[in-house]
Amino acid sequence: MASDRHADLLFTNARVVSFDPASKSASFNHVAVKAGRIVHVGGPGEEPWSSGPYTRVIDCQGMALAPGFVDAHCHLIGLASSLRGVDCRPDAVKSVAGIAGAIRRRAGDTSPGSWIRAFGYDEFYLKEARHPNRWDLDRATPDHPVRLEHRSGHASVLNSLALELVGIGRETAGPVEGVIERDDTTGEPTGFLLDMGEYVGGRIGGQGDEAGFLDGIGRANELLLSGGITSVQDASPNNDPERWRIVSQLKESGHLTPRVTMMAGARHLQAFLSEGLTPGQVRGGIRLGAVKVMFTLSTGALQPAQDELQEMVLDAHRRGFQLAFHAVEEEAVDAAADALCRAQEALLRPDARHRIEHCS
């Protein structure tokens, strides 16, 4: 039937950029899309798919048309939060005093007792060449709990009120996987915390209303699309079935446009399996991706321990999952590679495509 050649979407008059090695040197100027798939890419003099009564035609006016980019490692919820928080990135502030000033200005527009989040500082680019501490943030505002996130996402600084609210004091023992920095003389926490995001997040609870959350998601969505990013892999180790439902609702409601592949937090893998989700399965507009394993040396010892790690890796590997390790330190990268080699020795999977994230 003639209608079978009607495109849903037709790009014309374009400089089409192809990444197909067999055709990248060809000259293409039109692309036809039907049922969400590219069905035809053609050049001058070639008959394009026809446009029907419901076809959307976009004249690219000679501009370049390229495939969308894939962000292979992002944190959607964290990105949304950061875009609503105080900007403390190196191009926004140059000193600890500058960070305090930016937080103080936000405090002036925030009800006392409400949390203030700040993001993106990097001590290497600060005039003082050090991490801020609780007392720096107290000078910014003693009446608001403040959580300042390092640009890496693996360290944060809390002011005194925030430390009190999450239950961190002189007698608080550090968690197995993280570090509470303390004053050498008094033993008091300085406010600087390493790899304790989940510990703190679980004790803060809700930090905003639904409208605020959706505003952050909207900003994240706009930022991704503005950069041509049409697909993301959410790499949060906290991803669980509840987070899956939240992101699925965002997709279904139209608040989140890019395709989403969600990694499963290693500690939540069994919960995903209990929901009937299997590797690569798509449900609610989301695809289940790799199992995200946090593997760090923050405390001076590898966490998790090598035997626990090997058991975790082998279980996910046997179930057909890709593994994505967070490994930064040399020892962690080496141990992660060893665990993957042992898994392949136990069960060879040529298509496993396991990953080491950062590997720096």
Solvent accessible surface area in square Angstrom, and as a share of the most:
residue,aa,sasa,rsa
1,M,186,0.83
2,A,82,0.64
3,S,54,0.35
4,D,84,0.43
5,R,115,0.42
6,H,51,0.23
7,A,3,0.02
8,D,69,0.36
9,L,41,0.20
10,L,9,0.05
11,F,37,0.15
12,T,34,0.20
13,N,78,0.40
14,A,6,0.05
15,R,148,0.54
16,V,24,0.14
17,V,55,0.31
18,S,26,0.17
19,F,146,0.61
20,D,71,0.37
21,P,114,0.71
22,A,98,0.76
23,S,28,0.18
24,K,142,0.60
25,S,113,0.73
26,A,48,0.38
27,S,82,0.53
28,F,37,0.15
29,N,46,0.24
30,H,10,0.04
31,V,7,0.04
32,A,0,0.00
33,V,23,0.13
34,K,62,0.26
35,A,90,0.70
36,G,56,0.54
37,R,180,0.66
38,I,116,0.59
39,V,62,0.35
40,H,36,0.16
41,V,53,0.31
42,G,0,0.00
43,G,8,0.07
44,P,93,0.58
45,G,94,0.90
46,E,83,0.37
47,E,133,0.60
48,P,48,0.30
49,W,29,0.10
50,S,51,0.33
51,S,59,0.38
52,G,16,0.15
53,P,115,0.72
54,Y,202,0.77
55,T,22,0.13
56,R,160,0.58
57,V,78,0.45
58,I,52,0.26
59,D,78,0.40
60,C,14,0.08
61,Q,134,0.60
62,G,34,0.33
63,M,124,0.55
64,A,57,0.44
65,L,40,0.20
66,A,53,0.41
67,P,73,0.46
68,G,37,0.35
69,F,126,0.53
70,V,90,0.52
71,D,37,0.19
72,A,49,0.38
73,H,47,0.21
74,C,14,0.08
75,H,72,0.32
76,L,2,0.01
77,I,33,0.17
78,G,37,0.36
79,L,43,0.22
80,A,3,0.02
81,S,41,0.26
82,S,32,0.21
83,L,56,0.28
84,R,103,0.38
85,G,12,0.11
86,V,9,0.05
87,D,59,0.30
88,C,1,0.00
89,R,128,0.47
90,P,27,0.17
91,D,111,0.57
92,A,51,0.40
93,V,12,0.07
94,K,133,0.56
95,S,17,0.11
96,V,8,0.04
97,A,73,0.57
98,G,25,0.24
99,I,0,0.00
100,A,9,0.07
101,G,11,0.10
102,A,12,0.09
103,I,0,0.00
104,R,119,0.43
105,R,166,0.60
106,R,88,0.32
107,A,12,0.09
108,G,69,0.66
109,D,132,0.68
110,T,31,0.18
111,S,75,0.48
112,P,106,0.67
113,G,49,0.47
114,S,45,0.29
115,W,50,0.18
116,I,4,0.02
117,R,51,0.19
118,A,0,0.00
119,F,26,0.11
120,G,9,0.09
121,Y,1,0.00
122,D,13,0.07
123,E,25,0.11
124,F,165,0.69
125,Y,132,0.50
126,L,11,0.05
127,K,171,0.73
128,E,67,0.30
129,A,74,0.57
130,R,93,0.34
131,H,54,0.24
132,P,1,0.01
133,N,37,0.19
134,R,35,0.13
135,W,99,0.35
136,D,7,0.04
137,L,1,0.00
138,D,32,0.16
139,R,160,0.58
140,A,7,0.05
141,T,6,0.04
142,P,89,0.56
143,D,84,0.43
144,H,10,0.04
145,P,0,0.00
146,V,0,0.00
147,R,18,0.06
148,L,0,0.00
149,E,18,0.08
150,H,26,0.12
151,R,132,0.48
152,S,63,0.41
153,G,52,0.50
154,H,53,0.24
155,A,8,0.06
156,S,5,0.03
157,V,0,0.00
158,L,0,0.00
159,N,0,0.00
160,S,33,0.21
161,L,48,0.24
162,A,0,0.00
163,L,2,0.01
164,E,128,0.57
165,L,94,0.47
166,V,6,0.04
167,G,49,0.47
168,I,8,0.04
169,G,28,0.27
170,R,131,0.48
171,E,153,0.69
172,T,29,0.17
173,A,83,0.64
174,G,41,0.39
175,P,25,0.16
176,V,108,0.62
177,E,78,0.35
178,G,5,0.05
179,V,50,0.29
180,I,13,0.07
181,E,75,0.34
182,R,77,0.28
183,D,49,0.25
184,D,150,0.78
185,T,126,0.73
186,T,72,0.42
187,G,23,0.22
188,E,49,0.22
189,P,0,0.00
190,T,15,0.09
191,G,0,0.00
192,F,22,0.09
193,L,1,0.00
194,L,54,0.27
195,D,26,0.13
196,M,4,0.02
197,G,37,0.35
198,E,88,0.39
199,Y,37,0.14
200,V,0,0.00
201,G,32,0.31
202,G,67,0.64
203,R,120,0.44
204,I,22,0.11
205,G,50,0.49
206,G,79,0.76
207,Q,71,0.32
208,G,63,0.61
209,D,97,0.50
210,E,127,0.57
211,A,71,0.55
212,G,7,0.06
213,F,69,0.29
214,L,47,0.23
215,D,57,0.30
216,G,1,0.01
217,I,1,0.00
218,G,33,0.32
219,R,113,0.41
220,A,0,0.00
221,N,20,0.10
222,E,124,0.56
223,L,92,0.46
224,L,8,0.04
225,L,73,0.36
226,S,89,0.57
227,G,43,0.41
228,G,29,0.27
229,I,36,0.18
230,T,54,0.32
231,S,21,0.13
232,V,1,0.00
233,Q,42,0.18
234,D,1,0.01
235,A,0,0.00
236,S,9,0.06
237,P,33,0.21
238,N,51,0.26
239,N,0,0.00
240,D,38,0.20
241,P,15,0.09
242,E,91,0.41
243,R,51,0.18
244,W,12,0.04
245,R,104,0.38
246,I,60,0.31
247,V,0,0.00
248,S,11,0.07
249,Q,116,0.51
250,L,8,0.04
251,K,40,0.17
252,E,127,0.57
253,S,68,0.44
254,G,56,0.54
255,H,69,0.31
256,L,4,0.02
257,T,76,0.44
258,P,2,0.01
259,R,159,0.58
260,V,5,0.03
261,T,17,0.10
262,M,0,0.00
263,M,1,0.00
264,A,0,0.00
265,G,0,0.00
266,A,19,0.15
267,R,148,0.54
268,H,38,0.17
269,L,13,0.06
270,Q,111,0.49
271,A,41,0.32
272,F,0,0.00
273,L,37,0.19
274,S,88,0.57
275,E,67,0.30
276,G,43,0.41
277,L,3,0.02
278,T,70,0.41
279,P,52,0.33
280,G,31,0.30
281,Q,56,0.25
282,V,98,0.56
283,R,96,0.35
284,G,26,0.25
285,G,42,0.40
286,I,1,0.00
287,R,108,0.39
288,L,0,0.00
289,G,9,0.09
290,A,3,0.02
291,V,0,0.00
292,K,4,0.02
293,V,1,0.01
294,M,55,0.24
295,F,0,0.00
296,T,10,0.06
297,L,40,0.20
298,S,24,0.16
299,T,54,0.31
300,G,64,0.62
301,A,55,0.42
302,L,46,0.23
303,Q,41,0.18
304,P,20,0.12
305,A,51,0.40
306,Q,68,0.30
307,D,110,0.57
308,E,93,0.42
309,L,0,0.00
310,Q,34,0.15
311,E,128,0.58
312,M,45,0.20
313,V,0,0.00
314,L,35,0.17
315,D,59,0.31
316,A,0,0.00
317,H,0,0.00
318,R,144,0.52
319,R,111,0.40
320,G,32,0.31
321,F,0,0.00
322,Q,40,0.18
323,L,0,0.00
324,A,0,0.00
325,F,0,0.00
326,H,9,0.04
327,A,0,0.00
328,V,54,0.31
329,E,56,0.25
330,E,144,0.65
331,E,94,0.42
332,A,0,0.00
333,V,31,0.18
334,D,99,0.51
335,A,8,0.07
336,A,0,0.00
337,A,40,0.31
338,D,56,0.29
339,A,0,0.00
340,L,23,0.11
341,C,77,0.46
342,R,133,0.48
343,A,0,0.00
344,Q,53,0.23
345,E,143,0.64
346,A,56,0.44
347,L,75,0.37
348,L,131,0.65
349,R,35,0.13
350,P,126,0.79
351,D,100,0.52
352,A,3,0.03
353,R,185,0.67
354,H,36,0.16
355,R,52,0.19
356,I,48,0.24
357,E,11,0.05
358,H,98,0.44
359,C,69,0.41
360,S,109,0.71
